[in-house]
């Protein structure tokens, strides 16, 4: 969805944050688990890894469990380089193996299935025990994150873990409609989801910009409305099977009755107003809407949804239902006459009429219907699941009225806010005000990756590693909310995700090399480490600055949320100003020297590559402010002379320049540099006087 109302999300998100983020201390400063388990106790000793390490499965093992064990062994081998002798887990109960896995039953891919597990690591062996194979899958990911190393080699620390998820629905929504995301993108993101215990892949398969699913009943849908970029049914079966092996459900979404341009390119006769001539190229909310008074609309939708219900085995089916402004309905005399005849007071009542008929057809196919929170109006059947994206109020209202519900408000990672902002949003925060019965209707949440501004090249860097922090919010106890410790663990988790094949780190270099036309991208890497893309919807002004076919290979596409060097610099500046720690001072000086020299190194790159001209001002501002900060940190007579000659107006001018966007990105160290300079000037002035 191209969400005009998403502009309210940041405000809603900030309202959800507690005044202070108090949390439990880190489990252990050397462990990098994400999500943190419900219970963990460290014990004495380690289990030392060797090439003889292997796994024995107790009881009857399914193909899924065998494949999971084999994936674990290969990933462990790739991480340690031990050349493990065992390829597959053994299933002979009499065979000795250092690690034993027990599971009582296979476990179904369904909501509320048991995903708990216990893990015991001792110096003489490892036991992973779970009621279902799904719990085994979750425990294997925990074990991979526990690999440690020292001078003697690789080992697992001795410990006991008892773990289970807080919420049963822990999802990632990927929009494949605005910009198509091919099979390899979905598969590697499923690997990432498995690693952090997400268990629902929600695919947004239709929107104004494209229809991405093959229909054998209505081939005009993918033939006319996809520009050749769609999933065949065989490919989707492969994705569903790939997800299932990792304990992940796949939920389809076909957005109706609004966001319907792609539907109407294929079926113009189903529209409520003038038929669109082609797919939409901009972002936003558009008028084309299905006609809920036309019986053929229901004939097509019921037949198509029945076809898709047979393809997607999950019990849940998402119909969208959002952002229908009803302009074509209001302008259509036949629709207005229908509303009057049937006592439908407004567009909301008409959409409820539409939803009720659609739900009846899907329920005949054995499906439970989901929709975005606009569908929550009087008369909606209680069997509907309300997907709250506009604010916490929608989630609480749904739960109080007897609907099951899940939260995405606060988890819109396409808006490029830092991980901290999402991490502190909780589907059920302390003091939520719901009764136990109402709270039980809150299934969990989904992080959402809308694709107006992403392609297959950049999507990984927009999802990861921040989605791992949100995954922890869905899995771990409510009390797990230490932001500093989350960031400490997020860095090694990011590297683990790269080992799995995710390209969030790699593709930044690809974009920068293409921009520079050279392998020499050091100066660009220095700058991109302290900038972030414009947040919210400010990058794509009015949804028209970028088309679906625009280049998404520019500096803003290389930049990411949570610019790592900027975050580190801000932390070090705060520590230094609070403690005057000499080590922090030395680190700051190193940063400042590097940034001061960087613009001179950038100039030849900009001269050779005109596309970099848009960030020249940012580069120059970084070097200028770094030079000013270095001067402010001088000691002795030089500091006294600097303070005497200091020009506050010049500093203010440089700060204003540095806060301007360049290439749709912003410097993230300006406030820290200003604070550093002003504190030193203030201290120097006191000394001089």
HELIX and SHEET records of a PDB file:
HELIX    1   1 UNK A    4  UNK A    8  5                                   5    
HELIX    2   2 UNK A    9  UNK A   16  1                                   8    
HELIX    3   3 UNK A   63  UNK A   80  1                                  18    
HELIX    4   4 UNK A  133  UNK A  145  1                                  13    
HELIX    5   5 UNK A  183  UNK A  195  1                                  13    
HELIX    6   6 UNK A  220  UNK A  224  1                                   5    
HELIX    7   7 UNK A  233  UNK A  245  1                                  13    
HELIX    8   8 UNK A  261  UNK A  266  1                                   6    
HELIX    9   9 UNK A  268  UNK A  270  5                                   3    
HELIX   10  10 UNK A  295  UNK A  311  1                                  17    
HELIX   11  11 UNK A  327  UNK A  330  1                                   4    
HELIX   12  12 UNK A  333  UNK A  341  1                                   9    
HELIX   13  13 UNK A  347  UNK A  364  1                                  18    
HELIX   14  14 UNK A  373  UNK A  375  5                                   3    
HELIX   15  15 UNK A  392  UNK A  400  1                                   9    
HELIX   16  16 UNK A  413  UNK A  415  5                                   3    
HELIX   17  17 UNK A  419  UNK A  423  1                                   5    
HELIX   18  18 UNK A  436  UNK A  439  1                                   4    
HELIX   19  19 UNK A  459  UNK A  463  1                                   5    
HELIX   20  20 UNK A  466  UNK A  475  1                                  10    
HELIX   21  21 UNK A  483  UNK A  499  1                                  17    
HELIX   22  22 UNK A  506  UNK A  516  1                                  11    
HELIX   23  23 UNK A  522  UNK A  528  1                                   7    
HELIX   24  24 UNK A  541  UNK A  543  5                                   3    
HELIX   25  25 UNK A  555  UNK A  558  1                                   4    
HELIX   26  26 UNK A  564  UNK A  579  1                                  16    
HELIX   27  27 UNK A  582  UNK A  608  1                                  27    
HELIX   28  28 UNK A  610  UNK A  615  5                                   6    
HELIX   29  29 UNK A  616  UNK A  632  1                                  17    
HELIX   30  30 UNK A  637  UNK A  645  1                                   9    
HELIX   31  31 UNK A  648  UNK A  658  1                                  11    
HELIX   32  32 UNK A  670  UNK A  688  1                                  19    
SHEET    1   A 6 UNK A  39  UNK A  48  0                                        
SHEET    2   A 6 UNK A 153  UNK A 163 -1                                        
SHEET    3   A 6 UNK A 117  UNK A 122 -1                                        
SHEET    4   A 6 UNK A 125  UNK A 132 -1                                        
SHEET    5   A 6 UNK A  99  UNK A 105  1                                        
SHEET    6   A 6 UNK A  55  UNK A  58  1                                        
SHEET    1   B 3 UNK A  39  UNK A  48  0                                        
SHEET    2   B 3 UNK A 153  UNK A 163 -1                                        
SHEET    3   B 3 UNK A 147  UNK A 150 -1                                        
SHEET    1   C 9 UNK A 169  UNK A 175  0                                        
SHEET    2   C 9 UNK A 200  UNK A 204  1                                        
SHEET    3   C 9 UNK A 249  UNK A 256  1                                        
SHEET    4   C 9 UNK A 316  UNK A 320  1                                        
SHEET    5   C 9 UNK A 368  UNK A 372  1                                        
SHEET    6   C 9 UNK A 385  UNK A 388  1                                        
SHEET    7   C 9 UNK A 404  UNK A 407  1                                        
SHEET    8   C 9 UNK A 442  UNK A 449  1                                        
SHEET    9   C 9 UNK A 169  UNK A 175  1                                        
SHEET    1   D 2 UNK A 206  UNK A 207  0                                        
SHEET    2   D 2 UNK A 210  UNK A 211 -1                                        
SHEET    1   E 2 UNK A 531  UNK A 533  0                                        
SHEET    2   E 2 UNK A 665  UNK A 667 -1                                        
END                                                                             
